[in-house]
Amino acid sequence: MSTMTTIAGQLDAKGLKVAIVATRFNDFIVDRLVGGALDYLERHGLASENITLVRIPGAFEMPLICKKLAASGKYDGILALGAVIRGGTPHFEYVCAEATKGIAHCMLEHSTPIGFGLLTCDNIEQAIERAGSKAGNKGVEAAAAMLETIRVMEQL
């Protein structure tokens, strides 16, 4: 019987350098995502001096900033945090789709793990739930996914 090789990422952030890209639009939600992510990363060993927080206008700008950070080679991972809340026009669909595609493309192009913490909610109540109340804190979940992906990538 052969032994299966298993590759799994450890949730240890010691020695890593991480950039957090956070939108100013809907900052009352995004600040809670950032706070949760920072708490998580620091509790898992990431030194605060190894964290760069980049504030940007909104979700549509996320792919460009993530690409610039990834291309710099300075960061082991990037965390993209924002909140888009549906309004009365199709603008929501365009912003969400393009931000999502752009971030995914950046991650693939640069082989840099990006934690996807862009909330796409139908209303403010859903956003509040995902920023630390009923549905947990999606900033924490995105940070955990980024961290685990960094550690898996190191083993491949």
VENLINLIN-V66409 format. One record per residue. N is the residue number from 1. SS is DSSP state (~ for helix, > for strand, _ for the rest). OMEGA is omega in degrees with one decimal (* if undefined). D_CENTER is the distance of its C-alpha to the mean C-alpha in Angstrom with 2 decimals. Layout:
BEGIN
n ss omega d_center
N SS OMEGA D_CENTER
N SS OMEGA D_CENTER
END
This chain:
BEGIN
n ss omega d_center
1 _ -178.6 40.69
2 _ 178.4 37.76
3 _ -179.2 34.86
4 _ 173.9 31.44
5 _ 178.3 28.78
6 _ 176.1 25.51
7 _ 179.7 22.34
8 _ -179.5 19.69
9 _ 175.1 16.93
10 _ -178.4 17.79
11 _ -179.4 15.50
12 _ -175.7 16.76
13 _ -178.2 14.82
14 _ 175.3 18.14
15 _ -178.7 18.66
16 _ 171.7 15.17
17 _ -174.4 13.87
18 > 171.9 10.26
19 > 174.7 9.17
20 > 176.8 7.01
21 > -175.4 7.48
22 > -178.9 8.64
23 > 173.5 11.27
24 _ 177.9 14.74
25 _ -174.7 15.76
26 _ -175.4 15.88
27 ~ 177.6 15.16
28 ~ 174.3 17.01
29 ~ -174.9 14.21
30 ~ 179.1 11.21
31 ~ 176.7 13.05
32 ~ 176.3 13.13
33 ~ 179.3 9.39
34 ~ -180.0 9.34
35 ~ 178.1 12.49
36 ~ -179.9 11.47
37 ~ 179.4 8.61
38 ~ 178.6 11.26
39 ~ -179.7 13.93
40 ~ -176.3 12.46
41 ~ 179.9 11.83
42 ~ 176.7 15.21
43 ~ 178.0 16.96
44 _ 169.4 16.04
45 _ 179.9 17.64
46 _ 179.4 15.34
47 _ -176.9 17.71
48 ~ 179.0 16.80
49 ~ 177.6 18.44
50 ~ 178.8 15.93
51 > 173.8 13.02
52 > 177.7 12.91
53 > -179.8 11.64
54 > 178.1 12.04
55 > -179.3 13.06
56 > -176.8 13.68
57 _ -174.2 15.86
58 _ -174.9 13.94
59 ~ -177.2 11.79
60 ~ -179.5 14.45
61 ~ -175.8 13.97
62 ~ -177.9 10.30
63 ~ -179.5 11.59
64 ~ -177.9 14.28
65 ~ 176.4 12.47
66 ~ 179.6 9.94
67 ~ 179.8 13.26
68 ~ 178.9 15.16
69 ~ -179.8 12.98
70 ~ -178.9 12.96
71 ~ -179.3 16.66
72 ~ -178.6 17.52
73 _ -177.2 17.21
74 _ -170.6 16.52
75 _ 175.1 13.17
76 _ 179.9 12.68
77 > -179.2 8.94
78 > 177.5 6.26
79 > -178.8 2.96
80 > -176.0 3.35
81 > 179.4 5.13
82 > 178.9 8.54
83 > 174.9 11.52
84 > -177.6 14.22
85 > -175.9 17.40
86 _ 175.1 20.21
87 _ -176.5 23.30
88 _ -178.2 26.71
89 _ 179.0 26.14
90 _ -179.3 24.42
91 ~ -180.0 22.09
92 ~ -177.5 19.31
93 ~ -178.9 19.58
94 ~ -178.8 19.60
95 ~ -178.3 16.60
96 ~ -177.7 14.41
97 ~ -177.0 15.93
98 ~ 177.5 15.74
99 ~ -179.4 12.15
100 ~ 179.7 11.25
101 ~ -178.5 13.95
102 ~ 178.8 13.19
103 ~ 178.4 9.64
104 ~ 179.0 11.21
105 ~ 179.4 14.20
106 ~ -179.5 12.64
107 ~ -179.7 11.18
108 ~ -178.0 14.71
109 ~ -173.7 16.64
110 ~ -177.7 15.47
111 _ 177.4 14.80
112 _ 177.8 11.70
113 > 177.0 9.05
114 > 175.3 5.65
115 > -174.8 3.20
116 > 179.7 3.88
117 > 176.9 4.28
118 > 177.8 7.12
119 > 175.6 10.21
120 > -168.9 13.31
121 > 178.0 16.22
122 _ -177.6 19.96
123 _ -177.8 20.79
124 ~ -179.5 19.99
125 ~ 177.1 20.98
126 ~ 179.7 18.33
127 ~ 178.9 15.61
128 ~ 178.8 17.28
129 ~ -176.3 17.51
130 ~ -178.9 13.79
131 > 173.0 13.10
132 _ 176.7 15.31
133 _ -173.1 18.55
134 _ -174.1 19.90
135 _ -178.1 16.84
136 _ -179.5 15.10
137 > -177.4 11.93
138 ~ 172.9 8.94
139 ~ 176.0 6.85
140 ~ -178.8 8.92
141 ~ 179.0 8.57
142 ~ 178.0 4.91
143 ~ 179.0 6.06
144 ~ 179.7 9.19
145 ~ 178.2 8.37
146 ~ -177.9 7.00
147 ~ 179.8 10.08
148 ~ 179.6 12.38
149 ~ 176.2 11.74
150 ~ -176.4 12.53
151 ~ 174.1 15.60
152 ~ -179.3 16.68
153 ~ 179.3 16.56
154 ~ -176.1 18.77
155 ~ -176.6 21.30
156 _ * 21.65
END
